[in-house]
Structure formats: structure tokens, C-alpha cells
Amino acid sequence: MSHIETSRDGAVFTVRFNRPEKKNALLGAMYADAADAFKTAADDSEVRVLVITGAGDSFCAGNDLKDFLENPPSSKDAPVFLFMHTLQDFPKPVVAAVNGVAIGIGTTVLLHCDLAYAAPTAKFQLPFVNLALMPEFGSSLLLPRFIGTRKATELLLLAEVFDAATARDIGLLNDVVAADELQAFVAAKARTLASKPPASMRATKALLKADSENVVDHIALENQIFAERLKSPELKEAVTAFFEKRPADFSKF
């Protein structure tokens, strides 16, 4: 039985952690199935947006420790690493709907989502040092970029639980949404993203994730992509629609 559930609504592809009886704690097989789902969504030209959420009242309680200790990752092709790399490299917008507890990788996965929204009841924790481990999924690099070094140090070293309002206030979330409205709210955001020119969205996401720390180099990269976009069919449609005073239609791209 797969504990990863996928669904499709138009151009929006949803991946749901579906092991609610264990608060969606991740098994090795779940990492593998999720990685396959991410690849399917990335390769499908009709999919414009990926949504990640959890079943029941939890988002993801991190690794299933029993399974993780019995089957530790032993190579770069281990399911957990395939999951990480497939999501990190995902070229289209990714939106998280955090419907409950988000522990360990349940929190660090948000650093690889482009937008993240949570229910008020969501709880977050980065418990790695408590388990005699250390931060994963790039969180020791990305978390300070998101929320600042001082706060990242507090969350990673003290490893205390924090709530959705705190996650929003420090910049880990875009917003907190009523629990009974969260899925509909995220679906609406996803549809908005899906309606926009897809190549432009992918290019913008790539720029946001670029490694360059040099502003001059980054401007040069922006200029290069901007010049390419000026020749794109998407731009022609956007400009034509502007002058024709109608909504642009990017569904054919």
C-alpha cells in the first residue's frame, strides 16, 4: 500500500502524505513514491503547480525513526536523497498546505516550497540535536537565509516547538489560514499561479534560487533571461491582451 496519494485538478498536481495514523511520519517507501510523484509532475507539461499537504490532522511528523534506523540511507540514491533532490530541482511553483504538525523534515521541506500556508493549529520543530543528529535538507544554510542567523540558531540548537503564528512572523510561512479554509485557500493560490505564463514562472523561480552572491553577476543573469523572455510567445500574448483590453490566456503554453 502506498502512503503517498496524488491527485490532479486541471493544471494543479497535489501530493499528499497519507499515513495519518502515524501523523504522516515518512517511511523509505514514502520518500521513493513522493520522489516519483514529483518527477511525474515536473515532466508533465500540463502541470503548472505542485501542492504538498498531509492527510488527517497532520502535515508530516518527520521520519519514522524505527524505519529510518532499520534502513538508514547508505548511498546517494537512497529514497530520502532522491526525495530531496527531486523537490529541490522542481522547476515549477510549489505550494505547501501545512494542515497540522510539521516536525523535522516536515519543517525543512518548507524551505524548498515557494509558498507555504498553515492552519493555526500547526506545530513546528527542528529536533535534530535532541536526537543526536544535525540539520538536513539544506536547513543549516537555508534557514538563516529565511529567518536570520540568530533565530535559526535558536530553533536548531534549542530545538523547541513553535506555533504557526511564530512561523509566519519569522518568515517561514506566508500566512496562517483557518483550518477549515486552508485547502480551498491553497487551491485558489495554486490556480492563480497556474494561470500565469509558465516559462516566465519557471525562469523567475530559477532566479530566486540562483546561487550567485554577487549582485553584478546576478543582474547579468537576469538580463540574459530577460532578453530571452522578450522574444517569447508568452510575452506576445501578454502584450496583445493588454492592448486588446482582455485577460491574457496562457493556457496554450
C-alpha positions in Angstrom: 0.0 0.0 0.0 1.3 3.4 -0.9 1.2 6.1 1.7 1.6 8.8 -0.9 -1.6 10.0 -2.5 -1.7 12.0 -5.7 -4.5 13.9 -7.4 -4.8 16.3 -10.3 -7.2 19.3 -10.7 -6.6 20.9 -14.0 -3.0 22.2 -14.0 -2.6 21.6 -10.3 -0.9 18.4 -9.1 -1.3 17.5 -5.4 1.0 15.2 -3.4 -0.5 14.2 0.0 1.4 12.3 2.7 -1.2 9.7 3.6 -0.3 7.9 6.8 -2.5 9.8 9.3 -2.5 7.1 11.9 1.3 7.8 12.3 0.9 11.6 11.8 2.3 11.1 8.3 5.8 10.1 9.5 7.8 9.2 6.5 8.9 5.7 5.6 11.6 5.0 3.0 9.0 3.8 0.6 7.1 7.0 1.0 10.2 9.0 0.1 10.5 6.9 -3.1 6.9 7.3 -4.0 6.9 11.0 -3.4 10.0 11.4 -5.5 8.3 9.6 -8.3 5.3 11.8 -8.0 7.4 14.9 -8.1 9.1 13.7 -11.2 5.8 12.9 -12.8 4.6 16.4 -12.1 7.8 18.0 -13.3 7.8 16.1 -16.6 4.1 16.7 -17.4 3.9 19.9 -19.4 0.2 20.3 -18.5 1.1 20.5 -14.8 1.8 24.1 -13.8 1.8 23.9 -10.0 2.6 21.3 -7.3 0.8 21.3 -3.9 2.1 19.4 -0.9 -0.1 18.6 2.1 -0.9 15.9 4.6 -3.9 13.6 5.3 -5.8 13.9 8.5 -4.8 16.4 11.1 -1.0 16.3 10.5 1.3 17.5 7.8 4.4 15.4 8.4 5.9 14.2 11.7 9.3 13.7 10.2 11.0 10.4 9.7 9.6 7.2 11.0 12.5 6.6 13.4 12.1 2.8 13.5 12.1 2.5 9.7 14.9 5.1 9.4 17.2 3.3 11.9 16.5 -0.1 10.3 17.0 1.2 6.8 19.4 4.1 7.0 20.3 5.9 3.8 23.5 4.3 2.5 24.0 5.8 -0.9 23.3 8.9 -2.9 20.4 7.0 -4.5 18.7 6.4 -1.2 14.9 7.3 -1.3 15.3 10.2 1.1 18.0 11.7 -1.0 16.0 11.2 -4.2 13.1 13.0 -2.5 15.3 15.9 -1.5 16.9 16.3 -4.9 13.7 15.9 -6.9 12.0 18.6 -4.8 15.0 20.9 -4.7 15.3 20.7 -8.5 11.5 21.0 -9.1 11.2 23.7 -11.8 7.6 24.8 -11.2 5.9 26.6 -8.3 5.4 24.5 -5.2 2.9 25.4 -2.5 2.6 23.8 0.9 -0.6 23.5 2.8 0.5 22.7 6.4 -2.6 21.2 8.0 -1.1 20.2 11.3 2.1 19.0 13.0 5.3 19.6 10.9 8.4 18.1 12.6 11.9 17.6 11.3 11.7 17.2 7.5 8.1 18.3 7.9 9.5 21.7 8.6 12.6 21.7 6.4 10.6 20.8 3.4 9.0 24.2 3.6 12.4 25.8 2.7 12.1 24.2 -0.7 8.5 25.3 -1.3 7.8 28.6 -3.0 4.8 29.5 -0.9 3.7 28.0 2.4 0.5 28.4 4.4 -0.6 26.7 7.6 -3.6 26.2 9.9 -3.4 27.9 13.2 -3.1 24.5 15.0 0.1 23.6 13.1 3.2 23.0 15.3 6.8 23.0 14.1 10.0 21.7 15.4 13.6 21.0 14.3 14.5 18.3 16.8 17.8 17.1 15.2 20.2 17.9 18.1 17.7 16.3 20.5 18.2 13.1 18.5 22.0 13.4 18.4 21.7 14.3 14.8 22.2 17.5 12.8 20.2 19.7 10.4 19.3 18.2 7.0 17.8 19.1 3.6 20.0 22.2 3.4 18.4 23.7 6.5 21.7 24.8 8.1 22.2 27.0 5.0 18.7 28.0 4.0 17.1 28.6 7.4 19.4 31.5 8.3 18.6 33.0 4.8 14.9 32.7 5.5 14.7 33.9 9.1 18.2 35.3 10.1 21.1 33.6 11.7 20.1 34.4 15.3 16.6 32.9 15.1 17.8 29.9 13.0 20.4 29.2 15.7 17.8 29.3 18.4 15.5 26.9 16.5 18.2 24.4 15.6 20.1 24.4 18.9 17.3 24.7 21.4 15.0 22.6 19.2 11.9 23.9 20.8 8.3 23.6 19.4 6.9 26.7 17.9 3.5 27.6 16.6 2.1 28.7 13.3 1.9 32.4 14.2 5.6 32.3 15.1 6.4 30.5 11.8 4.6 33.3 9.9 6.2 36.1 11.9 9.7 34.9 11.3 9.2 34.3 7.6 8.9 30.5 7.4 5.2 30.8 6.3 3.4 33.2 4.0 0.3 33.2 6.2 -1.8 31.4 8.7 -5.3 30.4 7.4 -8.3 29.0 9.3 -8.1 25.2 9.3 -11.4 24.7 7.6 -10.4 27.1 4.8 -6.8 26.1 4.3 -7.2 23.6 1.5 -9.5 25.8 -0.5 -7.3 28.8 0.1 -4.2 27.0 -1.2 -6.2 25.6 -4.1 -7.1 29.2 -5.1 -3.5 30.3 -4.8 -2.4 27.3 -6.9 -5.0 28.1 -9.6 -3.7 31.7 -9.7 -0.2 30.5 -10.2 -1.3 28.0 -12.9 -3.0 30.8 -14.9 0.3 32.7 -15.3 2.8 32.3 -18.2 4.6 29.0 -17.2 8.0 29.7 -18.7 8.2 33.1 -17.1 7.3 31.5 -13.7 10.0 28.9 -14.1 12.6 31.5 -15.0 11.6 33.7 -12.1 11.8 30.7 -9.7 15.2 29.8 -11.1 16.5 33.3 -10.5 15.2 33.3 -6.9 17.1 30.1 -6.3 20.3 31.1 -8.1 23.5 30.5 -6.1 25.2 33.8 -7.1 26.0 36.0 -4.1 27.5 38.7 -6.4 24.9 41.3 -7.4 26.6 42.2 -10.6 26.7 38.6 -11.7 23.0 38.2 -10.7 22.0 41.2 -12.7 23.8 39.8 -15.7 21.9 36.5 -15.3 18.6 38.4 -15.0 19.4 40.4 -18.1 20.2 37.3 -20.1 16.9 35.6 -19.2 15.0 38.9 -19.6 16.3 39.2 -23.2 15.2 35.7 -23.9 11.7 36.4 -22.5 11.3 39.4 -24.7 11.2 37.0 -27.7 8.8 34.6 -26.1 5.3 33.8 -27.4 4.1 34.3 -23.8 5.2 37.9 -23.9 3.5 38.4 -27.2 0.2 37.1 -25.7 0.6 39.3 -22.6 1.2 42.5 -24.7 -1.5 41.7 -27.2 -4.0 41.1 -24.4 -3.0 44.4 -22.8 -3.7 46.4 -25.9 -6.9 44.4 -26.6 -8.0 45.1 -23.0 -8.7 41.4 -22.2 -7.3 38.9 -19.8 -4.2 37.2 -21.1 -4.7 33.5 -21.9 -1.6 31.4 -21.2 -3.4 28.0 -21.3 -1.8 27.1 -24.7 1.7 27.4 -23.5 
